[in-house]
Amino acid sequence: MSVDLFEPFQLGDLTLSNRMVMAPMTRNRADEHNAVTPLTVTYYQQRATAGLIITEATQVSPAGVGYPATPGIHSETQVTAWRKVTDAVHALGGRIFLQLWYTGRISHPSLLPDNATPVSASAIRPDGQAVTYSGMQDYVTPRALNIEEIPHIVAQFKHGATQAKRAGFDGVEVHAGNGYLIDQFLRDGSNHRSDAYGGNLPNRMRLLNEVLDAICEVWPAQRVGVRFSPENKFNSMSDSDPQAHFGYFTAQLSTRKLAYLHVLEGDMQGKTSAMNYRELRIKFAGPYMANNGYDRVRAETALRGNAADLIAIGVPFLANPDLVRRYKEDLPLNTADQASFYGGNEHGYTDYPFYKKETEVA
């Protein structure tokens, strides 16, 4: 089996043109209807040479919003807007999955319908502040979901998956990481429940399993991915034993024959990893996608060492729409403008140049 970064990869029934995946990155450029715009169409089409694009996190419900100007997939307007993205990516031979998102406690009443209190596994307030339309505001103490409400959360994920299919996506990724709602149930630092959704590992995984059961009524399992972030402390998250706990979760997912398991290896805040991610890779029978600070050298090393099947790459794809070519031909990279990561217009979004050699300049 090839371990070359630039050779095709068979992902279920989809053939990817290479093993480079554009990682999901929030850009905060949706319109007043939480719909993507024509600029977003250009942004993703420019990067269609990625073997697979995973979109920015996209809320499955108005109650799942956690940040200003982030896109949704719950309204007809949003579906229509996303369809333009998928058509544009497919026109260039690309593949694109939608990341399904519900932020839970990482929200603020001002972002939610009727100024509702954010929900979570337990009523534990995260440290820090929420980004709102009126500036930074302290997080509030969330309301623990009643057990009777959880089927409604599951139904919202299923509806989002249905809408994603209507919008022309090739598949979906369930965001079960980075301190958002499903992760809040998985990790014991945020889940102090004593009912069927808390305590032991099967209970803490119950919400994710129910979401996957529902989504796999819409999509075949080979078109559904899951993202984990076992060690990531972002959004005030913690777990008492991520190696053991996520080892269990991974082994359970392995029986589902999913498209892939997408793992943020380590802490995106720059802390050193204490986990053995090779163990997770071994426990998962399907394609394993590694993420967190990979460049070409690290990506090729991981693939050749059988530490991953696919490599998700973030900021380099953000700043280099032709990253596949640049890596393949060992060309210099554009420098990312961090000031334009979140919000704004085409600057730092669709205006990063494609590489042109002197012989290519007319």
C-alpha distance (Angstrom), angle and dihedral (degrees) to the residues before:
residue distance angle dihedral
M1 . . .
S2 3.79 . .
V3 3.77 118.8 .
D4 3.79 95.4 -173.8
L5 3.81 115.3 129.4
F6 3.80 91.7 -139.3
E7 3.79 101.8 46.2
P8 3.83 123.6 95.9
F9 3.79 120.3 -87.6
Q10 3.79 126.6 -154.5
L11 3.81 108.7 -131.6
G12 3.77 103.9 -176.0
D13 3.79 105.1 -65.0
L14 3.82 92.7 -16.9
T15 3.79 123.9 90.5
L16 3.80 111.4 -146.7
S17 3.81 116.5 -155.6
N18 3.82 91.6 -134.2
R19 3.80 141.7 -9.4
M20 3.81 95.6 -101.7
V21 3.81 112.7 109.6
M22 3.79 123.9 -166.6
A23 3.80 102.4 -130.1
P24 3.80 121.1 -133.4
M25 3.82 110.1 -92.8
T26 3.79 125.8 179.5
R27 3.82 110.3 -130.4
N28 3.86 102.7 171.6
R29 3.79 95.9 -138.2
A30 3.81 102.9 123.9
D31 3.80 119.5 125.4
E32 3.81 130.7 -113.7
H33 3.83 89.6 -77.1
N34 3.81 91.8 53.4
A35 3.80 86.9 -110.9
V36 3.77 126.0 136.4
T37 3.79 116.6 -109.2
P38 3.82 136.9 -138.5
L39 3.80 87.7 -90.6
T40 3.80 88.5 60.8
V41 3.80 89.9 52.7
T42 3.80 88.9 56.0
Y43 3.81 92.7 43.8
Y44 3.79 95.2 56.8
Q45 3.79 96.0 37.0
Q46 3.82 89.6 54.7
R47 3.81 88.1 58.8
A48 3.81 97.5 43.6
T49 3.81 92.2 117.3
A50 3.81 88.4 76.4
G51 3.79 110.0 107.4
L52 3.79 86.6 -122.8
I53 3.79 133.5 1.4
I54 3.80 118.2 -149.4
T55 3.78 108.0 -163.9
E56 3.74 127.4 -130.8
A57 3.80 113.0 -81.4
T58 3.81 109.2 -73.2
Q59 3.78 123.0 -161.5
V60 3.80 118.8 -123.5
S61 3.80 93.6 -154.2
P62 3.82 140.7 18.9
A63 3.81 84.6 -113.3
G64 3.79 89.7 59.4
V65 3.82 96.9 61.0
G66 3.79 115.7 121.6
Y67 3.80 106.0 163.9
P68 3.81 138.5 33.9
A69 3.81 120.1 -92.9
T70 3.79 97.3 9.9
P71 3.80 119.3 143.0
G72 3.78 128.0 -110.5
I73 3.80 135.8 -159.2
H74 3.81 99.7 -154.8
S75 3.83 102.6 89.8
E76 3.79 134.2 61.7
T77 3.80 90.4 -119.6
Q78 3.79 89.9 56.4
V79 3.81 93.4 47.0
T80 3.80 91.2 51.0
A81 3.80 91.5 49.4
W82 3.80 93.8 48.0
R83 3.82 90.4 48.4
K84 3.80 88.5 65.4
V85 3.80 88.7 55.4
T86 3.79 95.5 49.9
D87 3.81 92.3 45.3
A88 3.80 90.4 51.6
V89 3.81 93.7 48.8
H90 3.79 92.8 45.5
A91 3.81 91.2 49.1
L92 3.81 87.5 65.8
G93 3.80 94.3 43.9
G94 3.80 96.4 -101.1
R95 3.80 131.0 141.9
I96 3.80 124.1 -136.8
F97 3.82 135.7 -172.3
L98 3.81 124.7 -167.5
Q99 3.81 117.7 -130.4
L100 3.83 110.1 -135.8
W101 3.81 114.3 -144.2
Y102 3.79 142.4 -173.6
T103 3.79 112.7 172.8
G104 3.81 100.6 -161.2
R105 3.80 112.9 -179.0
I106 3.82 92.1 4.3
S107 3.77 91.1 84.7
H108 3.79 139.4 73.8
P109 3.81 132.9 -126.4
S110 3.81 90.4 -114.3
L111 3.82 89.2 63.9
L112 3.81 96.1 48.8
P113 3.82 133.4 76.3
D114 3.81 112.5 -86.0
N115 3.82 89.9 1.2
A116 3.78 89.4 -76.2
T117 3.78 121.9 -174.6
P118 3.82 111.1 -106.0
V119 3.79 115.8 -108.7
S120 3.78 131.9 -134.1
A121 3.79 143.4 159.2
S122 3.80 89.9 -85.6
A123 3.79 137.0 7.3
I124 3.81 94.7 -98.8
R125 3.79 117.4 135.8
P126 3.80 114.8 -137.5
D127 3.78 119.6 -131.2
G128 3.77 118.0 -108.1
Q129 3.76 136.4 31.5
A130 3.78 137.8 -61.3
V131 3.79 122.5 -123.7
T132 3.81 106.8 -122.5
Y133 3.78 136.6 170.4
S134 3.81 88.5 -100.9
G135 3.79 95.6 47.9
M136 3.78 135.2 -91.8
Q137 3.81 115.9 -17.7
D138 3.79 131.0 177.8
Y139 3.78 115.5 -96.5
V140 3.79 113.5 -107.0
T141 3.79 126.9 -134.3
P142 3.80 105.2 -89.8
R143 3.76 125.2 -132.0
A144 3.80 115.0 -112.7
L145 3.79 109.3 -120.1
N146 3.78 114.3 -110.6
I147 3.77 111.6 -123.8
E148 3.82 88.9 -118.0
E149 3.82 90.3 59.6
I150 3.78 96.8 55.3
P151 3.83 96.3 81.5
H152 3.80 87.0 58.9
I153 3.82 90.3 55.3
V154 3.80 89.4 50.4
A155 3.81 90.4 49.2
Q156 3.80 90.5 53.1
F157 3.80 90.7 55.0
K158 3.80 90.0 48.8
H159 3.80 90.8 49.8
G160 3.81 90.1 50.0
A161 3.81 90.0 51.2
T162 3.80 90.5 49.6
Q163 3.79 91.2 49.8
A164 3.81 90.3 48.3
K165 3.79 90.1 56.7
R166 3.80 90.2 50.0
A167 3.81 89.0 50.4
G168 3.79 90.7 58.3
F169 3.79 102.2 -108.2
D170 3.79 120.0 157.2
G171 3.79 91.7 -134.2
V172 3.79 144.7 -37.6
E173 3.78 137.7 -103.8
V174 3.80 120.2 -147.4
H175 3.79 109.4 -138.1
A176 3.80 103.1 -136.2
G177 3.79 96.1 155.9
N178 3.80 147.3 64.0
G179 3.78 95.4 58.8
Y180 3.80 98.9 -64.3
L181 3.80 125.9 135.7
I182 3.81 102.0 -71.6
D183 3.81 90.7 42.4
Q184 3.80 88.2 50.4
F185 3.81 87.4 61.5
L186 3.82 95.1 43.2
R187 3.80 99.2 52.5
D188 3.79 122.3 66.8
G189 3.80 94.0 -142.6
S190 3.82 88.7 71.2
N191 3.82 101.8 24.8
H192 3.81 113.5 72.8
R193 3.80 95.5 152.1
S194 3.80 122.4 139.5
D195 3.80 97.8 -162.5
A196 3.82 131.7 81.1
Y197 3.83 91.0 -63.5
G198 3.79 98.4 53.1
G199 3.77 144.5 49.6
N200 3.78 111.1 35.9
L201 3.80 125.3 47.5
P202 3.82 98.0 -102.9
N203 3.79 89.4 52.5
R204 3.79 94.1 48.0
M205 3.81 89.3 50.2
R206 3.80 93.6 46.9
L207 3.81 95.9 94.9
L208 3.81 92.7 50.8
N209 3.80 91.0 47.3
E210 3.79 92.1 49.9
V211 3.80 91.2 48.1
L212 3.80 90.7 50.6
D213 3.80 92.3 46.7
A214 3.80 89.3 53.8
I215 3.81 95.7 44.4
C216 3.81 91.6 48.3
E217 3.80 87.9 60.2
V218 3.82 85.2 64.9
W219 3.81 102.5 33.2
P220 3.80 129.9 30.1
A221 3.80 110.1 -107.7
Q222 3.81 90.8 -112.4
R223 3.83 88.2 66.6
V224 3.82 94.8 51.4
G225 3.80 124.9 84.2
V226 3.82 131.9 -177.1
R227 3.78 129.2 -147.0
F228 3.82 122.8 -148.6
S229 3.81 131.0 -178.1
P230 3.83 104.1 -173.1
E231 3.81 98.6 175.4
N232 3.78 102.9 25.7
K233 3.81 110.0 126.0
F234 3.81 92.1 -169.6
N235 3.81 112.8 127.3
S236 3.81 92.4 24.7
M237 3.81 94.9 -69.0
S238 3.80 130.8 158.5
D239 3.78 141.9 160.8
S240 3.79 130.1 -162.7
D241 3.83 95.7 -135.0
P242 3.82 113.5 7.7
Q243 3.82 93.3 170.2
A244 3.80 93.7 58.8
H245 3.78 97.5 33.2
F246 3.79 97.9 47.8
G247 3.78 89.4 40.3
Y248 3.80 86.8 61.5
F249 3.81 93.6 44.3
T250 3.80 90.6 48.8
A251 3.78 93.9 49.4
Q252 3.81 89.8 51.2
L253 3.80 92.0 49.9
S254 3.79 89.6 49.6
T255 3.81 90.4 71.0
R256 3.80 91.9 60.0
K257 3.84 98.0 67.6
L258 3.80 91.5 -133.3
A259 3.80 125.3 -179.7
Y260 3.80 91.5 -105.6
L261 3.78 147.3 -39.7
H262 3.82 111.2 -116.3
V263 3.81 111.8 -158.3
L264 3.79 128.9 -171.2
E265 3.79 98.1 -145.3
G266 3.78 108.8 -146.2
D267 3.78 130.8 -17.8
M268 3.80 120.5 -38.5
Q269 3.81 87.6 -148.1
G270 3.79 89.4 71.8
K271 3.80 100.9 -100.3
T272 3.80 117.6 145.9
S273 3.79 115.1 -100.8
A274 3.79 117.5 -111.6
M275 3.81 95.2 -177.0
N276 3.77 132.3 94.3
Y277 3.80 101.5 -129.9
R278 3.79 91.2 -179.7
E279 3.82 86.0 73.1
L280 3.80 90.9 57.1
R281 3.78 90.4 47.3
I282 3.83 89.8 52.7
K283 3.81 93.1 46.8
F284 3.81 92.7 53.7
A285 3.79 112.5 75.9
G286 3.81 95.5 -163.9
P287 3.82 134.0 60.8
Y288 3.79 113.1 -44.5
M289 3.81 117.7 -149.5
A290 3.81 116.9 -159.6
N291 3.80 122.7 -154.5
N292 3.81 139.7 177.2
G293 3.78 124.1 86.3
Y294 3.80 98.3 -19.4
D295 3.79 118.0 163.9
R296 3.79 126.4 178.4
V297 3.81 95.4 -82.0
R298 3.82 94.9 47.9
A299 3.80 90.9 43.5
E300 3.80 93.7 52.7
T301 3.80 91.4 44.8
A302 3.81 91.4 51.9
L303 3.79 93.1 48.4
R304 3.79 94.9 46.4
G305 3.79 90.8 46.8
N306 3.82 90.9 51.5
A307 3.82 89.8 -119.2
A308 3.82 91.6 128.4
D309 3.79 143.0 5.6
L310 3.80 97.3 -150.9
I311 3.80 132.9 22.7
A312 3.80 121.7 -143.9
I313 3.80 112.2 -150.8
G314 3.79 124.2 -168.8
V315 3.81 126.0 175.0
P316 3.83 95.9 25.5
F317 3.83 88.5 58.4
L318 3.80 90.4 45.9
A319 3.81 91.6 56.9
N320 3.82 98.7 33.3
P321 3.79 116.1 48.4
D322 3.83 87.9 -177.4
L323 3.80 94.5 47.7
V324 3.81 93.6 135.8
R325 3.81 90.9 59.3
R326 3.80 93.2 42.5
Y327 3.80 92.3 52.9
K328 3.80 93.2 43.1
E329 3.81 94.3 49.9
D330 3.82 95.0 34.5
L331 3.80 92.2 -119.6
P332 3.82 124.5 164.7
L333 3.80 117.3 -92.1
N334 3.79 131.4 -125.8
T335 3.79 114.2 -111.9
A336 3.80 114.2 -114.8
D337 3.80 117.2 -120.3
Q338 3.80 103.7 -137.7
A339 3.80 92.8 -169.5
S340 3.82 89.7 67.7
F341 3.81 98.5 45.2
Y342 3.81 94.4 102.3
G343 3.79 124.2 40.8
G344 3.76 129.9 -20.2
N345 3.79 134.0 91.5
E346 3.80 135.3 -69.0
H347 3.81 92.4 -46.0
G348 3.78 108.3 105.6
Y349 3.81 89.3 3.0
T350 3.78 114.0 65.7
D351 3.82 101.3 -1.0
Y352 3.82 99.9 75.5
P353 3.81 104.8 119.9
F354 3.76 126.8 -117.9
Y355 3.79 112.7 -124.8
K356 3.79 116.6 -93.7
K357 3.77 123.4 -174.0
E358 3.78 117.7 -147.3
T359 3.80 89.6 -104.5
E360 3.82 89.6 54.6
V361 3.80 95.5 53.4
A362 3.81 109.2 97.1
